[in-house]
Amino acid sequence: MPARPTFSVGLIGTGFMGKAHSNAWRQAPRFFDLAAEIRMTAICGRDRAVTSRAAKKLGWESSTSDWRAVVADPGIDIVDICTPNNLHAEIAIAAARAGKAVLCEKPLARDAREAERMVEAVRRARVVNMVCHNYRRVPAIALAKQMIQAGEVGDQIYHFHARYAQDWIGNEKFPLVWRLQSRFAGSGALGDIGAHVIDLARYLVGEIDEVSATSETFVKSRPLEAKKSVRGRVDVDDATAVIGKFRNGALLNFEVTRFAHGRKNQLVFEINGSSGSVAFDLEEMNYLRFFRTADAIGRGGFRDILVTEPSHPYVARWWPPGHLIGYEHTFVHTIADFVNAVAAERTVRPNFADGLRNQRVMDAVMRSTRRRSCIKF
Ligand SMILES: NC(=O)c1ccc[n+]([C@@H]2O[C@H](COP(=O)([O-])OP(=O)(O)OC[C@H]3O[C@@H](n4cnc5c(N)ncnc54)[C@H](O)[C@@H]3O)[C@@H](O)[C@H]2O)c1
């Protein structure tokens, strides 16, 4: 029997996602049967001292503040990118050229041109690549996918309706962080949380080929992080609303906002098909709501499927039925699938090509907002 390979991982970024991914790299081999051993070799952040502390706390063997050293290290097999969006392309392209498998946080890039270069780089280098749209791997959402594919909501989908709402910049005194500047982020609520909605729409319903959108920047300037007395311009959307159409004729309708006071990380969607519906709410992420027209005669209504049975996607790896899982598990699932794909040298979705299609939808949304017209693409 061939020996199991060992993959050395280099993670770039020590912030919110650096922490979530570190946890996932640690947990994935403990709960999933991976086709490779994992070595958490190096973590990289902008600040050397912060990164050194992060390495110890998060379980990495070494730390650096030079991402190029990680990418150039011949001992590293996988580069995991958890930096602000403006660095995704440069790091991913360099990593692909160095022959590394690449996992990149969403949105893949700041715009489609950048994403195209990334797709070209991984294609030329023939390296396994993935975008971290972790919500695809919420068991309830993966179950919704299975049910839709099995025709349980009908042959035809009519509607995809979603809202992703947060409130963390609702206070106008909140500073001008990188997420509020297009040169770092590309777009605002759209790229940050709308990218997830678009990924779910594509995953569950199909390709989108027409959008009409409108957006607003409610607070147009904010205090600089380094100097609070000086204000800088916010040049990204605070909220965006989109209607559109899928290639298969279904209608798309979603809103993303970071100004919905009281909504911390509300992601809800509903899909209505010709013989049923599914609905999901991230705040109750262990449930999938399901309605079947066949049940409507007599005792109809939505039923709550508690997605904790061993037959449900990913769940058998965790706890007995009824023992709930959470946000962090979605990253463990993502990394487990990614590692197995790298070991088998096969495609895993969503890959960079998916990230590019997602980015094309976002670019069309921004064009529609500017031109105040419907964009077909
Ligand atoms: N999948 C999700 O649900 C999800 C959630 C949040 C963020 N994200 C994405 O993850 C990425 C990171 O977001 P975050 O919230 O972790 O950001 P963050 O601001 O918390 O962390 C960014 C990290 O990048 C590092 N960094 C910045 N410039 C660097 C450089 N030149 N060299 C090395 N390191 C550098 C910083 O040191 C910091 O550790 C973004 O692309 C974001 O869109 C995804």
The ligand as a MOL file (V3000), in Angstrom:
LIG
                    3D

  0  0  0     0  0            999 V3000
M  V30 BEGIN CTAB
M  V30 COUNTS 44 48 0 0 0
M  V30 BEGIN ATOM
M  V30 1 N -15.6590 32.4810 4.6460 0
M  V30 2 C -16.1690 33.4340 5.3980 0
M  V30 3 O -17.3070 33.3230 5.8610 0
M  V30 4 C -15.3790 34.6540 5.7020 0
M  V30 5 C -15.6150 35.3970 6.8760 0
M  V30 6 C -14.8110 36.5010 7.1150 0
M  V30 7 C -13.8280 36.8790 6.2280 0
M  V30 8 N -13.6530 36.1610 5.0930 0 CHG=1
M  V30 9 C -12.5990 36.5490 4.1220 0
M  V30 10 O -11.3400 36.1950 4.6910 0
M  V30 11 C -10.3360 37.1540 4.3240 0
M  V30 12 C -9.7110 37.7140 5.5870 0
M  V30 13 O -10.7150 38.3160 6.3760 0
M  V30 14 P -10.5390 38.4670 7.9590 0
M  V30 15 O -11.8730 38.8240 8.4890 0
M  V30 16 O -9.8220 37.3050 8.5130 0 CHG=-1
M  V30 17 O -9.5930 39.7530 7.9840 0
M  V30 18 P -8.7500 40.3080 9.1990 0
M  V30 19 O -8.6010 41.7570 8.9540 0
M  V30 20 O -9.3140 39.8250 10.5060 0
M  V30 21 O -7.3290 39.5750 9.0310 0
M  V30 22 C -6.5150 39.8400 7.9280 0
M  V30 23 C -5.1540 39.1950 8.1710 0
M  V30 24 O -4.3530 39.3910 7.0190 0
M  V30 25 C -3.0340 39.6890 7.4370 0
M  V30 26 N -2.3270 40.4520 6.4200 0
M  V30 27 C -2.6710 41.6400 5.8730 0
M  V30 28 N -1.7210 42.0440 5.0070 0
M  V30 29 C -0.7540 41.0840 5.0290 0
M  V30 30 C 0.4780 40.9200 4.3580 0
M  V30 31 N 0.9180 41.8350 3.4890 0
M  V30 32 N 1.2060 39.8110 4.6100 0
M  V30 33 C 0.7720 38.8780 5.4870 0
M  V30 34 N -0.4050 38.9760 6.1440 0
M  V30 35 C -1.1510 40.0650 5.9110 0
M  V30 36 C -3.2010 40.5000 8.7000 0
M  V30 37 O -2.0170 40.4410 9.4760 0
M  V30 38 C -4.3820 39.7980 9.3450 0
M  V30 39 O -3.8950 38.7430 10.1580 0
M  V30 40 C -11.0630 38.1820 3.4640 0
M  V30 41 O -10.8720 37.8790 2.1140 0
M  V30 42 C -12.5300 38.0230 3.8350 0
M  V30 43 O -13.4110 38.3940 2.8070 0
M  V30 44 C -14.3920 35.0620 4.8260 0
M  V30 END ATOM
M  V30 BEGIN BOND
M  V30 1 1 1 2
M  V30 2 2 2 3
M  V30 3 1 2 4
M  V30 4 1 4 5
M  V30 5 2 4 44
M  V30 6 2 5 6
M  V30 7 1 6 7
M  V30 8 2 7 8
M  V30 9 1 8 9
M  V30 10 1 8 44
M  V30 11 1 9 10
M  V30 12 1 9 42
M  V30 13 1 10 11
M  V30 14 1 11 12
M  V30 15 1 11 40
M  V30 16 1 12 13
M  V30 17 1 13 14
M  V30 18 2 14 15
M  V30 19 1 14 16
M  V30 20 1 14 17
M  V30 21 1 17 18
M  V30 22 2 18 19
M  V30 23 1 18 20
M  V30 24 1 18 21
M  V30 25 1 21 22
M  V30 26 1 22 23
M  V30 27 1 23 24
M  V30 28 1 23 38
M  V30 29 1 24 25
M  V30 30 1 25 26
M  V30 31 1 25 36
M  V30 32 1 26 27
M  V30 33 1 26 35
M  V30 34 2 27 28
M  V30 35 1 28 29
M  V30 36 1 29 30
M  V30 37 2 29 35
M  V30 38 1 30 31
M  V30 39 2 30 32
M  V30 40 1 32 33
M  V30 41 2 33 34
M  V30 42 1 34 35
M  V30 43 1 36 37
M  V30 44 1 36 38
M  V30 45 1 38 39
M  V30 46 1 40 41
M  V30 47 1 40 42
M  V30 48 1 42 43
M  V30 END BOND
M  V30 END CTAB
M  END
